[in-house]
Amino acid sequence: MTKSQAKLYKFIKNYIKKHGYAPTYNEMAKGVNVKSKSNIHSKLTLLKKVNKIDWTKATARSVEIVEIIDIEH
């Protein structure tokens, strides 16, 4: 994960923790000082590929943090 992806991931995680729902693309862009929503979309797509987040297409505020819990047997 790049620094900018990590920054966005941390922003999303903190935002959801504080508000109980995901930020909009505009809020994400503002929160990580990015001017382009397409840049946010690119970072989200990469975060999804590495199983850090997931979302429902065409649904506002649907970004979710994917937590993988390691359970020892």
C-alpha positions in Angstrom: 0.0 0.0 0.0 1.4 3.4 -0.9 1.5 6.3 1.5 -1.5 8.0 -0.2 -3.5 4.8 -0.2 -2.7 4.4 3.5 -3.7 8.0 4.2 -7.1 7.5 2.5 -7.6 4.1 4.2 -6.9 5.7 7.6 -9.2 8.6 6.8 -12.1 6.3 5.8 -11.6 4.1 8.9 -11.6 7.1 11.2 -14.6 8.7 9.5 -16.7 5.6 9.8 -15.7 5.2 13.4 -16.7 8.8 14.2 -19.9 9.1 12.1 -21.1 5.5 11.7 -21.2 5.7 7.9 -18.8 6.1 5.1 -17.7 9.5 3.7 -18.6 10.7 0.2 -16.0 11.0 -2.5 -16.0 14.8 -2.0 -15.4 14.3 1.8 -12.6 11.8 1.1 -11.0 14.2 -1.4 -11.1 17.0 1.1 -10.0 14.8 3.9 -6.8 13.7 2.2 -6.2 16.9 0.2 -6.9 15.5 -3.2 -8.6 17.7 -5.9 -9.9 15.0 -8.2 -12.7 12.5 -7.4 -11.3 10.3 -10.1 -8.0 10.1 -8.1 -10.1 9.0 -5.1 -11.8 6.4 -7.2 -8.4 5.0 -8.4 -7.1 4.7 -4.8 -10.4 3.1 -3.7 -10.1 0.5 -6.5 -6.6 -0.4 -5.5 -7.6 -0.6 -1.8 -10.4 -3.0 -2.9 -8.0 -5.1 -4.9 -5.8 -5.7 -1.8 -8.9 -6.5 0.4 -8.7 -3.4 2.6 -12.2 -2.1 1.6 -15.3 -3.0 -0.2 -18.3 -1.2 -1.6 -21.6 -1.6 -3.4 -21.7 -0.1 -6.9 -24.0 2.9 -7.5 -24.8 3.2 -3.7 -23.8 6.4 -1.9 -21.6 6.0 1.3 -21.2 2.3 0.8 -17.5 2.0 1.4 -16.8 -0.5 4.1 -13.5 -1.5 5.9 -12.7 -5.2 5.5 -11.3 -6.5 8.7 -9.6 -9.9 8.6 -9.6 -11.6 11.9 -6.9 -14.1 12.5 -8.3 -16.9 14.6 -5.9 -19.5 15.9 -7.2 -23.0 16.2 
